[in-house]
């Protein structure tokens, strides 16, 4: 057999293997798929066994029926994507869980896919990484869903503190038709696939407000310089709350806080422990509100060219790493008392009724300004009532 014939044989075998995998992932029989693409069963069988070549036109037809781009059938496992971007530092509990996810992916995919984790210091701030994800420069971005605010109105509102009444309300939102239509599908139209969106990578375990002086009520925020992430919606929220927001990328937060560029910041309790913010922020106000889940987002085209066992391996790795992360975050709360005592910091426990009421006033004002589509606040609030009736 000459070299050209050998190459053609390898290509036919690869196309057949991936065609068979994609068909089975859709739970279609040979007869069912053959009927959909107007092809005989015997011809389709020859394609799947590598005994006949497939034209580009045929690959396009298969792709339309199997939700795969045509190049999926021509790409080998050794060419799989492998770059994961995140803002989470590696020493943080969430960072450790992401590193475990990377390791588990190799195991769960039979070492057909290897993922390297790159922190914000290497790939840049959140907005840069999101653009890189949309454009296929990086393959996976792991962070809060709030960083996709430019692609979805509900994400803008959901990323703000006290949007949800409780954890059940948040879960109801993530399982709603609203989420499917205006978050998941909206992101897909911008080349972003949420990996197993129903998966709960719970962050936190709760939000806290760190400050140099005591903050007990929303009124104490007036004219206070407060750190704001790279999020236009959060910036406006803090402005209407009465603060003076200061945009500081996450990888610059520690130095900026120490240097007095801002006097307070809202963050996850786990970050307080792992990054020991209590060294220079003596007061910590417990807001009793869990932040949005950590989200695994992948470039849609890169996701679609993955073989089904690779996609399954990714989700299995995420499930196992999420359990690991949850255990670490639970331990974070146990470490807090000793940390507060050692650094001479004070935990302020306050009623959140006033904070929730003030936030809802801000939401209404932002909606009137056109921060998101009209009626969204009522629609998301209504999900809490449905959850309570269930």
C-alpha positions in Angstrom: 0.0 0.0 0.0 1.5 3.4 -1.0 1.7 6.3 1.4 -1.3 8.1 0.0 -3.5 5.0 0.3 -2.4 4.6 3.9 -3.3 8.2 4.8 -6.7 7.8 3.1 -7.3 4.6 5.1 -6.4 6.4 8.4 -8.8 9.3 7.5 -11.6 7.0 6.7 -11.1 5.1 9.9 -11.1 8.3 12.0 -14.2 9.6 10.3 -16.0 6.3 10.8 -15.0 6.2 14.5 -16.2 9.7 15.2 -19.4 9.3 13.2 -20.2 6.2 15.1 -19.5 7.9 18.5 -21.6 10.9 17.6 -24.5 8.7 16.4 -24.5 6.6 19.6 -24.3 9.8 21.7 -27.6 10.8 20.1 -29.0 7.4 20.7 -29.7 6.9 17.0 -29.7 3.6 15.2 -28.0 3.1 11.9 -31.4 3.0 10.2 -32.6 6.2 11.9 -29.5 8.3 11.0 -29.5 6.9 7.4 -33.1 8.0 7.0 -32.3 11.5 8.3 -29.5 12.0 5.8 -31.1 10.2 2.9 -28.5 7.5 2.7 -28.8 3.7 2.6 -28.0 1.8 5.8 -25.3 -0.3 4.0 -23.6 2.9 2.8 -23.7 4.4 6.3 -22.3 1.1 7.8 -19.4 1.3 5.3 -18.7 4.8 6.4 -18.7 3.9 10.1 -16.4 1.0 9.6 -14.0 3.0 7.5 -14.6 1.0 4.4 -15.8 4.0 2.3 -14.8 7.7 2.2 -17.2 10.4 3.2 -17.6 13.6 1.1 -17.5 17.0 2.8 -21.1 17.4 1.8 -22.0 14.2 3.6 -20.0 15.4 6.7 -22.0 18.6 6.7 -25.3 16.7 6.6 -24.1 14.4 9.5 -23.0 17.4 11.4 -26.4 19.1 11.1 -28.2 16.0 12.4 -25.7 15.2 15.1 -25.1 18.8 16.4 -21.4 18.7 15.4 -19.3 20.9 13.1 -18.0 19.1 10.0 -14.4 19.3 11.4 -15.4 17.2 14.3 -15.3 14.1 12.1 -11.7 14.9 11.0 -10.1 15.8 14.3 -8.2 13.2 16.3 -8.2 13.0 20.1 -4.5 14.1 20.2 -5.6 17.5 18.9 -8.0 18.3 21.6 -8.1 21.7 23.3 -6.3 22.1 26.6 -6.2 25.7 27.9 -8.2 26.7 31.0 -8.3 30.3 32.2 -9.4 31.5 35.6 -9.0 34.4 38.0 -8.9 32.1 41.0 -5.5 31.8 42.7 -4.1 28.3 42.9 -3.7 28.4 46.7 -7.4 29.3 47.2 -9.8 26.4 48.0 -11.5 27.0 44.6 -8.1 27.1 42.9 -7.1 23.8 44.4 -10.4 22.3 43.2 -9.8 23.6 39.7 -6.3 22.1 39.7 -8.0 18.8 40.8 -10.5 19.2 38.0 -7.6 19.4 35.5 -6.0 16.3 36.9 -9.3 14.4 36.9 -10.0 15.3 33.3 -7.0 13.3 32.2 -8.1 10.3 34.2 -11.8 10.4 33.2 -11.0 10.8 29.5 -8.5 8.0 29.4 -5.7 10.6 29.0 -7.1 11.7 25.6 -7.5 15.2 26.9 -5.0 17.2 29.1 -5.9 20.6 30.5 -3.4 23.2 31.7 -4.7 25.9 34.1 -3.6 29.5 33.5 -4.4 32.1 36.2 -5.3 35.7 35.5 -1.7 36.9 35.9 -0.9 35.0 32.7 -4.0 35.4 30.6 -5.1 38.8 31.8 -8.2 40.2 33.5 -11.7 38.8 33.3 -12.9 40.7 30.2 -9.8 39.7 28.3 -10.3 36.0 29.1 -14.0 36.1 28.2 -13.2 37.6 24.8 -10.5 35.0 24.4 -13.0 32.3 25.2 -15.6 33.6 22.7 -12.9 33.8 20.0 -11.5 30.3 20.7 -8.1 31.5 21.9 -8.7 29.8 25.2 -10.8 26.7 25.6 -12.4 26.9 29.1 -13.0 29.8 31.5 -13.8 29.0 35.1 -15.3 31.9 37.1 -18.5 33.6 38.2 -21.3 33.7 35.6 -21.4 37.4 36.2 -18.4 38.0 33.9 -20.7 37.1 31.0 -22.9 40.1 31.7 -22.5 41.6 28.2 -24.2 38.5 26.7 -27.3 38.1 28.9 -29.6 40.4 30.8 -30.5 37.9 33.5 -26.8 37.4 34.3 -26.5 41.1 35.0 -29.2 41.0 37.6 -28.2 37.6 39.0 -24.7 38.7 39.6 -25.7 41.4 42.1 -26.0 40.8 45.9 -29.4 39.9 47.3 -30.9 39.2 43.9 -32.1 35.9 45.3 -34.1 35.3 48.5 -32.3 32.1 49.4 -30.5 29.1 47.9 -33.7 27.5 46.7 -34.5 30.7 44.8 -31.1 30.6 43.0 -31.6 26.9 42.2 -35.0 27.6 40.7 -33.5 30.3 38.5 -30.8 28.0 37.2 -33.4 25.4 36.3 -35.9 27.8 34.8 -36.9 28.3 31.2 -35.7 31.9 31.7 -32.2 30.6 32.4 -32.3 28.2 29.4 -33.6 30.8 27.0 -31.8 34.0 28.1 -28.6 32.6 29.6 -27.6 29.2 28.2 -29.0 29.8 24.7 -27.8 33.4 24.6 -24.3 32.3 25.5 -24.4 29.5 22.8 -25.2 32.2 20.2 -22.0 33.8 21.3 -19.9 30.6 21.0 -20.0 29.7 24.7 -21.2 26.4 26.1 -21.9 26.0 29.9 -20.6 22.7 31.0 -23.3 20.9 32.8 -25.2 24.1 33.8 -27.2 22.3 36.5 -24.0 21.4 38.3 -23.6 23.5 41.5 -20.0 24.5 42.1 -21.0 26.4 45.3 -18.8 29.4 46.1 -18.3 31.1 49.3 -19.6 29.7 51.5 -21.1 33.2 51.9 -20.4 36.9 51.0 -18.7 39.2 53.5 -17.9 42.9 53.4 -14.4 43.6 54.5 -13.6 47.1 55.8 -11.2 49.3 57.8 -14.2 50.7 59.9 -17.4 49.0 61.0 -20.1 48.8 58.4 -23.5 47.7 59.9 -26.0 49.1 57.5 -26.2 50.3 53.9 -26.1 53.9 55.1 -22.5 53.2 56.3 -21.4 52.8 52.7 -22.1 56.4 51.7 -19.1 58.0 50.0 -17.0 55.0 50.9 -14.3 54.0 48.3 -15.1 50.3 47.6 -13.4 47.8 45.4 -15.4 46.8 42.3 -14.6 44.0 39.9 -14.5 44.5 36.2 -18.3 44.5 35.9 -20.2 47.5 34.6 -23.4 46.3 36.3 -21.8 46.0 39.7 -20.2 49.4 39.3 -23.6 51.0 38.8 -25.1 49.0 41.7 -22.4 50.3 44.0 -22.9 53.8 42.8 -26.6 53.8 43.5 -25.9 52.2 46.9 -24.0 55.4 47.7 -20.4 54.1 47.4 -17.5 55.3 45.3 -16.6 52.2 43.3 -12.9 51.7 42.4 -12.3 49.1 39.7 -9.4 46.8 40.7 -8.6 43.5 38.9 -8.6 40.5 41.2 -4.8 39.9 40.9 -4.1 43.4 42.1 -6.6 43.4 45.1 -4.2 42.6 47.9 -1.7 45.4 47.0 -4.4 47.9 46.3 -6.2 47.2 49.6 -2.9 47.5 51.6 -2.0 50.7 49.8 -5.4 52.3 50.7 -6.8 52.6 47.1 -10.1 51.5 48.6 -11.5 51.1 52.1 -13.8 48.1 51.7 -14.6 45.2 49.4 -17.3 42.5 49.0 -15.8 39.1 48.6 -16.3 35.4 49.4 -15.5 34.1 52.9 -13.2 31.5 51.5 -11.0 34.3 50.0 -10.8 36.0 53.4 -9.2 32.9 54.9 -7.0 31.8 52.0 -5.7 35.4 51.3 -5.9 36.6 54.9 -7.4 39.9 54.2 -7.9 40.3 58.0 -4.2 41.5 58.1 -5.3 44.9 56.9 -9.1 44.9 57.1 -10.0 44.8 60.8 -13.8 44.5 60.3 -15.8 41.9 58.5 -19.6 42.2 58.0 -21.4 38.9 57.4 -24.0 39.5 54.7 -25.4 36.0 54.9 -25.7 35.7 51.2 -24.2 33.0 49.0 -22.5 34.2 45.8 -23.2 32.8 42.3 -21.9 29.3 41.7 -18.5 28.9 40.0 -19.2 28.4 36.3 -17.4 26.2 33.8 -17.7 27.7 30.3 -16.2 26.3 27.2 -15.8 27.6 23.6 -18.8 26.1 21.8 -16.9 25.0 18.7 -14.2 23.5 20.8 -16.8 21.6 22.9 -18.6 20.3 19.8 -15.5 18.7 18.3 -14.9 16.7 21.5 -15.8 13.0 21.2 -18.7 11.9 23.5 -16.5 10.1 25.9 -14.4 13.3 26.3 -17.5 15.4 27.0 -18.7 12.8 29.5 -15.2 12.8 31.1 -15.3 16.6 31.5 -18.6 16.5 33.3 -17.6 13.6 35.5 -14.4 15.4 36.5 -16.4 18.6 37.3 -18.8 16.6 39.5 -16.0 15.0 41.5 -14.0 18.2 41.8 -17.1 20.1 42.9 -17.5 17.7 45.9 -13.8 18.3 46.8 -14.4 22.1 46.5 -17.5 21.9 48.7 -15.6 20.1 51.5 -12.8 22.6 51.3 -15.2 25.6 51.6 -17.0 24.0 54.5 -13.6 23.8 56.3 -13.0 27.5 55.6 -15.7 28.5 58.0 -14.1 26.4 60.7 -10.8 28.2 60.3 -12.3 31.7 60.6 -12.5 32.1 64.4 -8.8 31.4 64.9 -7.9 33.8 62.1 -10.0 36.6 63.5 -8.4 36.1 67.0 -4.8 36.0 65.6 -5.3 39.2 63.5 -7.4 41.0 66.0 -10.2 41.3 63.5 -13.9 41.6 64.4 -16.8 39.8 62.8 -20.0 41.9 62.6 -23.2 39.9 62.4 -26.1 42.1 61.2 -29.6 41.6 60.1 -29.8 41.5 56.3 -33.4 42.8 56.0 -32.2 46.4 55.4 -29.5 45.3 53.0 -32.0 43.2 51.0 -34.5 46.0 50.9 -31.9 48.6 49.8 -30.7 46.2 47.0 -34.2 45.7 45.7 -34.7 49.5 45.5 -31.4 49.7 43.5 -32.6 46.9 41.2 -35.8 48.9 40.4 -33.8 52.0 39.7 -31.4 50.2 37.5 -34.2 48.6 35.5 -35.7 52.1 34.9 -32.3 53.3 33.6 -32.3 50.4 31.1 -29.5 48.3 32.8 -31.5 45.2 31.6 -34.8 44.6 29.9 -38.1 45.8 31.5 -39.9 43.3 33.8 -36.8 41.2 34.6 -36.8 42.0 38.3 -40.4 40.9 38.7 -39.8 37.8 36.6 -36.8 36.6 38.7 -38.5 37.6 41.9 -41.5 35.5 40.8 -39.3 32.4 40.7 -39.0 32.6 44.5 -42.7 32.4 44.9 -42.9 29.4 42.7 -40.1 27.8 44.7 -42.0 28.5 47.9 -45.2 26.9 46.5 -43.5 23.7 45.4 
